[in-house]
Amino acid sequence: SPTTPTRRGSRRRSPYHRGTDVDAASVSTRGRRPAERVAATHVHGPGTLIDDDVRLGNEDGAAADQIEIGKGARIRGGSVISDGVRIGDRFDAGQNVSIGEGAVIGDDCRIASNTIIGSGCTLGDRVTIDANCYVAQFTTIEDDVTIAPGVCIANDPHPGSNAHLCIRGPTIQRGAQIGINATVLPFVTIGERSLVGAGSVVTHDVPPELVVAGNPAR
C-alpha cells in the first residue's frame, strides 16, 4: 500500500487500515479521522467522520473495488464497509454495522447498531433501519422506508442448498413501514406506504397502503 510522508519527513502506519499509511497530521485526537485523507481506494466527501476501528475494504485494509462515501457521513466503531459499496450524503451508521460488497445506499440514510446489510442490496434515500436487523443479499428498499428493530429479511427459499440459484430478497416499496421483530420472506413485494405489524411473518405480496399483521400476515 502507498505511504505518505509526515510533515517531518517520516512515515507513520495508519491505526485505521492495516497495510495503509496516512498523513500523521490527519489523525484526530478524539478518535476520529477526516475521511478525505484515507487510502485512494476509499473516496469520501467532506465532513465525513469515521471512528478508528471501522474497517473499509478487506482485512488487509485494501479494497478490490473502490468504496465511495458521500459528504457529512458518520460511521461509528466496529463497523465494516465492504468492497464496492457506494453510499450517499449524510449517512449515519451506529456501532457494529456491516455492509456487504456492492451495496448501494442513497442520501440521508440511517442504519442503527448491530445491523447487517447483505451484499448487492439497494437502499433508496431517507431509509431508516433500526438496531439488530438483518437484511439479506439482493434486497431492494426504496425511498422513505422505516424498518423497526429486530426485523429479519430473508432471501433464500431453499436454506441449506449449495446451488443458491434462486436467491433474491424482497422489495420494500416507497414509504412502507415494517414493525419490530417482523420477518419478510424472499421474493415478496411490500407495497408503497403499507404497514407490517410487529412480529408478523410476511409470506405473500402486500398491496399498497394496506395494514397487515400476524403469522402469516393478513
C-alpha positions in Angstrom: 0.0 0.0 0.0 1.2 3.6 -0.6 2.6 5.6 2.2 2.6 9.3 2.8 5.4 11.2 4.5 4.5 13.1 7.6 5.3 16.8 8.0 8.7 15.9 9.4 9.6 13.6 6.6 9.0 10.3 8.5 6.3 7.8 7.8 3.5 6.6 10.1 1.5 3.4 9.9 -2.2 4.1 10.0 -4.2 2.9 13.0 -7.3 2.6 10.8 -6.4 0.3 7.9 -3.8 -2.4 8.3 -1.4 -2.1 5.4 -2.3 1.5 4.6 -0.4 4.7 5.7 -1.9 8.1 6.1 -0.5 11.5 7.0 0.1 11.7 10.7 -1.4 15.1 10.8 -4.8 13.7 9.8 -5.1 11.6 13.0 -7.9 13.1 15.2 -7.3 13.5 18.9 -10.9 12.4 19.5 -10.6 9.0 18.0 -11.9 10.0 14.5 -10.3 10.8 11.2 -11.2 13.2 8.4 -12.2 10.6 5.8 -10.8 12.7 2.9 -7.3 11.5 3.9 -7.6 7.7 3.9 -6.4 5.4 1.2 -7.0 6.1 -2.5 -9.3 3.0 -2.7 -11.7 4.8 -0.4 -13.3 8.0 -1.7 -15.1 10.2 0.9 -16.9 13.5 0.8 -16.0 16.5 3.0 -17.1 16.4 6.7 -17.3 12.6 6.9 -16.1 11.2 10.2 -15.1 7.6 10.7 -14.1 6.0 14.0 -10.6 4.4 14.3 -11.8 0.8 14.4 -14.0 0.9 11.3 -12.8 -1.4 8.6 -13.1 -0.2 5.0 -12.4 -3.0 2.4 -10.7 -6.2 3.0 -8.9 -7.3 6.2 -5.6 -6.1 4.9 -7.0 -2.6 4.5 -7.3 -2.7 0.7 -10.4 -2.7 -1.5 -10.6 -4.6 -4.8 -13.4 -2.2 -5.8 -13.5 1.4 -4.7 -15.6 2.4 -1.8 -17.5 5.7 -2.2 -19.0 7.6 0.8 -20.6 11.0 0.3 -20.3 14.1 2.4 -21.2 14.5 6.1 -21.3 10.8 6.9 -20.8 9.5 10.4 -19.6 5.9 10.8 -19.1 4.5 14.3 -16.8 2.0 15.8 -16.8 -1.7 14.9 -18.5 -1.2 11.6 -17.4 -2.9 8.3 -17.8 -1.4 4.9 -17.0 -4.0 2.2 -15.6 -3.6 -1.3 -17.5 -1.7 -3.9 -20.0 -0.1 -1.5 -21.5 3.2 -2.6 -23.1 5.5 0.0 -24.7 8.9 -0.5 -24.5 12.0 1.6 -25.2 12.3 5.3 -25.1 8.6 6.1 -25.4 7.7 9.8 -24.2 4.3 10.9 -24.3 3.1 14.5 -21.8 0.7 16.1 -21.0 -2.7 14.5 -22.9 -2.1 11.3 -21.9 -4.4 8.5 -22.5 -3.5 4.8 -21.8 -6.2 2.2 -20.0 -6.0 -1.1 -21.5 -3.9 -3.8 -24.4 -2.5 -1.7 -25.8 0.9 -2.9 -27.2 3.3 -0.3 -28.8 6.7 -1.0 -28.8 10.0 0.8 -29.8 10.7 4.4 -30.0 7.0 5.4 -29.6 5.8 9.0 -28.6 2.3 10.0 -28.5 1.7 13.7 -26.1 -0.6 15.7 -25.6 -4.3 15.1 -27.4 -4.3 11.8 -26.3 -6.3 8.8 -26.9 -5.2 5.2 -26.1 -8.0 2.8 -24.1 -7.7 -0.4 -25.9 -6.4 -3.5 -28.6 -4.7 -1.6 -30.1 -1.4 -2.8 -31.4 1.3 -0.4 -33.0 4.5 -1.6 -33.0 7.9 0.1 -34.0 8.6 3.7 -34.2 4.9 4.7 -34.1 4.2 8.4 -33.1 0.7 9.6 -33.1 0.3 13.4 -30.9 -1.8 15.6 -30.3 -5.6 15.3 -31.8 -6.1 11.9 -30.7 -8.5 9.2 -31.2 -7.5 5.5 -30.3 -10.4 3.3 -28.4 -10.2 -0.1 -30.2 -8.7 -3.1 -32.9 -6.9 -1.2 -34.3 -3.7 -2.5 -35.6 -1.0 -0.1 -37.0 2.2 -1.8 -37.1 5.8 -0.5 -38.6 6.7 2.9 -38.9 3.2 4.2 -38.7 2.7 8.0 -37.7 -0.7 9.5 -38.0 -1.2 13.3 -35.6 -3.1 15.5 -35.1 -6.8 15.1 -36.5 -7.2 11.6 -35.3 -10.2 9.5 -35.4 -10.0 5.8 -34.7 -13.4 4.1 -33.6 -14.2 0.5 -33.2 -18.0 0.3 -36.3 -20.2 -0.2 -34.1 -23.3 0.0 -31.9 -22.9 3.1 -29.1 -25.4 3.1 -28.9 -25.8 -0.7 -25.4 -25.5 -2.2 -26.8 -24.2 -5.5 -28.1 -20.8 -4.4 -29.6 -20.4 -7.9 -32.8 -18.5 -6.8 -31.6 -16.2 -4.1 -33.3 -12.8 -4.0 -34.5 -10.7 -1.2 -37.9 -8.9 -1.1 -38.7 -5.5 -2.5 -40.0 -2.9 0.1 -41.5 0.0 -1.8 -41.5 3.7 -1.1 -42.8 4.8 2.3 -43.5 1.3 3.8 -43.1 0.7 7.5 -42.0 -2.7 9.0 -42.8 -3.3 12.7 -40.5 -4.6 15.3 -39.3 -8.3 15.0 -41.2 -8.8 11.7 -39.9 -11.4 9.2 -40.2 -10.8 5.4 -39.6 -13.8 3.2 -37.9 -14.0 -0.2 -39.4 -12.6 -3.4 -42.2 -10.7 -1.5 -43.1 -7.2 -2.6 -44.4 -4.9 0.2 -46.4 -2.1 -1.5 -46.0 1.7 -1.1 -47.0 3.2 2.3 -48.1 -0.2 3.6 -47.6 -1.2 7.3 -46.4 -4.6 8.6 -47.4 -5.1 12.2 -44.9 -6.1 14.9 -43.9 -9.8 14.9 -45.6 -10.5 11.6 -44.3 -13.1 9.1 -44.9 -11.8 5.6 -45.2 -14.7 3.1 -47.0 -13.1 0.2 -47.1 -9.7 -1.5 -48.7 -6.8 0.4 -50.7 -4.3 -1.7 -50.0 -0.6 -1.4 -51.5 1.3 1.6 -52.6 -1.8 3.4 -52.0 -2.8 7.1 -51.1 -6.5 7.6 -50.3 -8.4 10.8 -50.0 -11.9 12.1 -48.4 -15.2 11.1 -48.8 -15.4 8.2 -49.5 -11.7 7.8 -53.1 -10.9 6.7 
